Amino acid sequence: MTESDPAQKLVQNERAKLTANYLNAGVGAFFAAGVVAPLAAAVFGLTGAGSSVGTLTLAFGALIFFAVSVALHAAARYVLKGLKP
């Protein structure tokens, strides 16, 4: 099979979509674990026994996880740019 073979293009496109899907699943996990869960815990007062997290620490941590999720999403979009017509 050559590079211009339609079957090869299909395989490359499916691999690119699989990689992008994998990265996007990571986006959801990072966002849920690092942004949604801590904020929900803070709002509903569900911290660990005798522990409390400062507002600045919570905001900084959520910002880091949000930035990672945005970076992973950008990487997934970059992978999809490699799809062949």
C-alpha positions in Angstrom: 0.0 0.0 0.0 1.2 3.5 -0.8 0.6 6.7 1.0 -2.1 7.7 -1.5 -4.0 4.4 -1.1 -7.5 5.1 0.1 -7.4 2.3 2.6 -4.2 3.7 4.1 -5.8 7.2 4.4 -8.8 5.6 6.1 -6.5 3.9 8.6 -4.6 7.0 9.3 -7.8 9.0 9.8 -9.1 6.5 12.2 -5.9 6.5 14.2 -6.0 10.2 14.4 -9.6 10.2 15.6 -8.8 7.5 18.2 -5.9 9.6 19.5 -8.1 12.8 19.6 -10.8 10.9 21.4 -8.3 9.6 24.0 -7.1 13.1 24.6 -10.6 14.5 24.9 -11.5 11.8 27.4 -8.6 13.0 29.5 -10.0 16.5 29.2 -13.3 15.4 30.8 -11.5 13.5 33.5 -9.2 16.4 34.4 -12.0 18.9 34.4 -14.3 16.8 36.5 -11.7 15.7 39.0 -9.8 19.0 39.3 -12.5 21.7 38.8 -16.0 20.4 39.3 -15.4 18.0 42.2 -13.4 20.4 44.4 -15.7 23.3 43.8 -18.8 21.2 44.6 -17.1 19.9 47.7 -16.3 23.5 48.8 -19.9 24.7 48.1 -21.5 21.9 50.0 -18.9 21.8 52.8 -17.7 18.3 52.0 -14.1 18.5 53.1 -12.2 15.8 54.9 -12.3 15.3 58.6 -10.9 18.4 60.3 -9.4 19.8 57.1 -10.3 22.9 55.2 -8.9 24.3 51.9 -8.4 28.0 51.6 -10.2 29.8 48.8 -7.0 30.9 47.1 -5.6 27.3 47.2 -8.9 26.0 45.8 -9.0 28.6 43.0 -5.4 28.1 42.1 -5.8 24.3 42.0 -8.9 24.6 39.9 -7.2 27.0 37.5 -4.3 24.5 37.0 -6.6 21.6 36.2 -8.7 23.9 33.9 -5.5 24.9 32.1 -4.5 21.3 31.7 -7.9 20.4 30.3 -7.7 23.3 27.8 -4.2 22.2 26.7 -5.3 18.6 26.2 -8.4 19.8 24.2 -6.1 21.9 22.0 -3.8 18.9 21.5 -6.9 16.8 20.4 -7.9 19.5 17.9 -4.3 19.6 16.6 -4.4 15.9 16.0 -7.6 16.2 14.1 -6.0 18.7 11.8 -4.0 15.8 10.4 -7.1 14.1 8.9 -6.7 13.4 5.2 -9.5 14.1 2.8 
